Amino acid sequence: MNYQCTRNSAEHVSAAQAIAQGISEDGGLFVPESLPQYDSSVLEGMKDGTYLDRAERILGDFLTDFTPEEIRECVKKAYGGEKFSGGHPAPLVELPNCPAPVHLLELWHGPTCAFKDMALQLLPHLLTKSLQKIHSDKTAVILVATSGDTGKAALEGFRDVAGTKIMVFYPQNGVSAMQKTQMTTQEGENVAVCAIEGNFDDAQTGVKRIFTDPAMKETLAENGMMFSSANSINWGRLLPQIVYYFSAYSDLLKAGKVQLGQEINIVVPTGNFGNILAAYYAKKMGLPVHKLICASNANNVLTEFLRTGVYDRNRQFFTTISPSMDILVSSNLERLLYDLTGRDSERVAGWMQQLSETGRYEVEPEILKQLQEIFYAGFCDDAQTCGAIHEIYNMSHYVCDTHTAVAIQVYRHYLAETQDTKTPTVVASTANPYKFATSVLLSVDQTKASGDDLANVRALEALTGAPIPQPIAALEGKPVRFTQCCTPDGMSDMVLSGLGIAKE
Ligand SMILES: *Cc1c(COP(=O)(O)O)cnc(C)c1O
């Protein structure tokens, strides 16, 4: 199977090339030429397999230039060892006492306690193999823009992986104290972390600019290096996310919670549109999905887009308690639009150009109609997010993080609006609550919170009895290794100096 570029459908590359390169030279994103189709016999067949079996099957259908042995090895390294606690990388937990059947898909059992681990524990292995396949002996320089969780998960995934270096940029005031501590204390010989004076969009725009800057590319090549990406613009990030939606359905089938072919809803707390796009691909591949529910925080640019067809980033940017969703330019929407237009790269390129020039574009009624059929979109503010955490804890004794709470709150709006209490619903639970301990504790019982994140971790444990994940407990007393900060314009220089390349 080959991959096309969303801004130039004449471009065709192998899976290895798409993963190694991360993003097309014209700034477009790689997408598979076609999607494998899974009928009910395939779904039935996956039911009894392990997570690893399910991942092998799905990856194998997309990465046809990898041998089955190579895929098995990558999958085993990512999900087979001790990296994911509890034996199942993506278990389902039913939320008791709900007006409708709700299952939380816990995607945060990996080493950094956010769902990004699901892809970033696998990507380094796929990338290393991809580089071999395209006969590159260059060192892959992974540049990452993060709103908090990708950075840490990428650092942990790539640390000390031979033939790679990684540099992460995060918004100085746009991540939680815990996220910052996780990143600035990162261990490893090939890692670097830098704050930027700006928000996530500034970081992401800066990284995209560096990727597509011919002079930077040449400078790296002269030094035996090439850029690659670990953001969800890389196909190797999205593909592993398709797996867990099929896995969730298989687990529901196995537990007798759905009948073969019965539709489910999937609710996803959304930022860069990567996670929900993976669910969309799963639906197109044959997963029985009724609605994809796109949940946003106060940065509700996607809610407006999915409801009106107008994408407009010219609005106030809010820093919220669900910082991994504080995004106004959702990169992966481009892949959705490419698909919905019947792979019309000219139209997509036009919209993306309007977006970069004016910050706005509008899709035609025929596209909007498709969006509304597939998606339900909603948002909530911080007060509602806190309220949801509080109520879920009281109702079900389940402690959820701020991002998952946004999803549950928007699902409640959906229930109120549609009365759809029959369709079993899977909510992507994207972070462990201890990762956002202060906000979660304030929501559960504000009298117990102090100004210190790690103290709040202990207070939350004392209050709820939810176990503290080992990687978070281990942060206490870890030395800070990275204190650099730069402006968005200074990012290129920071990359070059981080790589030890003198400026010409
Ligand atoms: C990254 C992230 C999201 C948003 O996911 P996208 O794929 O960017 O839409 C939601 N919740 C958490 C905890 C995250 O880390």
The ligand as an SDF file (V2000), in Angstrom:
LIG
                    3D

 15 15  0  0  0  0  0  0  0  0999 V2000
   -2.9930   15.0610   23.0560 C   0  0  0  0  0  0  0  0  0  0  0  0
   -4.0920   14.9110   24.0120 C   0  0  0  0  0  0  0  0  0  0  0  0
   -5.4250   15.1120   23.6260 C   0  0  0  0  0  0  0  0  0  0  0  0
   -5.8060   15.5580   22.2310 C   0  0  0  0  0  0  0  0  0  0  0  0
   -5.5570   14.5610   21.2620 O   0  0  0  0  0  0  0  0  0  0  0  0
   -5.4800   14.9450   19.7140 P   0  0  0  0  0  0  0  0  0  0  0  0
   -5.0710   13.6870   19.0250 O   0  0  0  0  0  0  0  0  0  0  0  0
   -4.4200   16.0050   19.6090 O   0  0  0  0  0  0  0  0  0  0  0  0
   -6.7910   15.4450   19.2980 O   0  0  0  0  0  0  0  0  0  0  0  0
   -6.4200   14.8950   24.5700 C   0  0  0  0  0  0  0  0  0  0  0  0
   -6.1130   14.5290   25.8330 N   0  0  0  0  0  0  0  0  0  0  0  0
   -4.8410   14.3360   26.2360 C   0  0  0  0  0  0  0  0  0  0  0  0
   -4.5770   13.9580   27.6510 C   0  0  0  0  0  0  0  0  0  0  0  0
   -3.7940   14.5110   25.3460 C   0  0  0  0  0  0  0  0  0  0  0  0
   -2.5340   14.3110   25.7600 O   0  0  0  0  0  0  0  0  0  0  0  0
  1  2  1  0
  2  3  1  0
  2 14  2  0
  3  4  1  0
  3 10  2  0
  4  5  1  0
  5  6  1  0
  6  7  2  0
  6  8  1  0
  6  9  1  0
 10 11  1  0
 11 12  2  0
 12 13  1  0
 12 14  1  0
 14 15  1  0
M  END
$$$$
